[in-house]
Amino acid sequence: MLASALSPTQDLVAVLIVVFDALRKCGSPEVIVSDGGTVFSAKRLLTAYAALGVRREQIPQGQPWTNYIESPFGSCGA
């Protein structure tokens, strides 16, 4: 699942809106990958991930791009 939105700031509310909209459309994945931004490790978001059984992985620092061509992922069709 890939989700994004335009927002004047990257705050917790904006992230929660995007994540929960994607989860609503696609269901819960096994893993969500994000950068090391503090908003992605906010207690409220991590609590939601734990409740849904979603593991959070972090892109290694200094590696803003990862090679998804070799990683199996799919689309929920949304």
PAVO-28109 format. One line per field, with one value per residue (C-alpha): residue number from 1; residue in three letters; chain; z, y, x. Coordinates in steps of 0.001 Angstrom, whole numbers, plus 524288, in hexadecimal, padded with zeros to 5 digits. Example, Ala and Ser with C-alpha at 12.3 -4.5 7.8 and 13.67 -1.06 7.14 Angstrom:
kedren: 1	2
timar: ALA	SER
keza: A	A
zz: 81E78	81BE4
yy: 7EE6C	7FBDC
xx: 8300C	83566
This chain:
kedren: 1	2	3	4	5	6	7	8	9	10	11	12	13	14	15	16	17	18	19	20	21	22	23	24	25	26	27	28	29	30	31	32	33	34	35	36	37	38	39	40	41	42	43	44	45	46	47	48	49	50	51	52	53	54	55	56	57	58	59	60	61	62	63	64	65	66	67	68	69	70	71	72	73	74	75	76	77	78
timar: MET	LEU	ALA	SER	ALA	LEU	SER	PRO	THR	GLN	ASP	LEU	VAL	ALA	VAL	LEU	ILE	VAL	VAL	PHE	ASP	ALA	LEU	ARG	LYS	CYS	GLY	SER	PRO	GLU	VAL	ILE	VAL	SER	ASP	GLY	GLY	THR	VAL	PHE	SER	ALA	LYS	ARG	LEU	LEU	THR	ALA	TYR	ALA	ALA	LEU	GLY	VAL	ARG	ARG	GLU	GLN	ILE	PRO	GLN	GLY	GLN	PRO	TRP	THR	ASN	TYR	ILE	GLU	SER	PRO	PHE	GLY	SER	CYS	GLY	ALA
keza: A	A	A	A	A	A	A	A	A	A	A	A	A	A	A	A	A	A	A	A	A	A	A	A	A	A	A	A	A	A	A	A	A	A	A	A	A	A	A	A	A	A	A	A	A	A	A	A	A	A	A	A	A	A	A	A	A	A	A	A	A	A	A	A	A	A	A	A	A	A	A	A	A	A	A	A	A	A
zz: 80000	7FCBB	8021E	80232	80381	801A7	80E86	812A2	81DF5	82133	82E55	8354E	830FB	8229A	823DA	82B24	820A6	815D3	81D1F	8219E	81447	80E12	8186B	81632	80782	8077D	814A1	81DE7	8181F	81F72	81F19	81D07	818D1	81BCF	81DE7	82B4E	82CA8	83A89	835DF	8310A	83E91	845F7	85100	84B50	83E25	8441E	84CE3	840F7	839D4	84584	8467A	83803	83886	82F72	830E4	82E41	8271C	82558	8193C	81D75	82074	814DF	80B94	80790	7FC36	7FD1E	7F1F6	7F109	7E3E4	7EB64	7F645	7F466	7F666	7F094	7EEB9	7F568	7E904	7EF3B
yy: 80000	80D75	81966	827F2	8350B	84348	84A66	8573E	84FF9	84222	84146	835CB	83915	83964	82C78	825F7	82A3A	8245E	817CB	81504	81828	80E8B	80447	8062D	8043A	7F98F	7F2D0	7F0B6	7ED16	7E4F1	7F014	7FEC1	804F5	8133D	81C78	8204A	82C12	82DAB	82E13	82001	81B51	822D0	81B05	81C18	816B2	80BB6	8080E	8070A	7FEB4	7F596	7F43E	7F0A3	7E771	7F00C	7F054	7FD41	7FD04	808EC	80C9C	80CEC	81A92	8208B	81774	81F62	8164C	807B3	7FE2C	7FA25	7F387	7E7AB	7E875	7E183	7EADF	7EC3E	7F5AD	7F50F	7FA43	8071B
xx: 80000	804E8	7FE1F	8009E	7F9F1	7FD2A	7FE5A	804AF	80B29	80F30	8088D	8026A	7F491	7F885	7FFC7	7F48C	7EAE7	7F345	7F673	7E899	7E2EB	7EC6A	7E960	7DAD3	7DC6A	7E6C0	7E63D	7F192	7FEBA	808C3	812B3	8129B	81F78	8221F	82D66	8327D	829A2	824B3	8169F	81815	81C0F	81189	80B87	7FDC5	80213	80A3A	7FEC9	7F5FC	8000E	80123	7F25A	7F1C9	7FD68	8056D	8143E	81B2F	82822	830AF	83859	846AB	84BA7	8528C	84B3D	83F50	83C85	83B71	83B6E	82D26	82F3F	83475	82A64	81D83	8123C	804F2	7F9DE	7ECDC	7E6AA	7E2C6
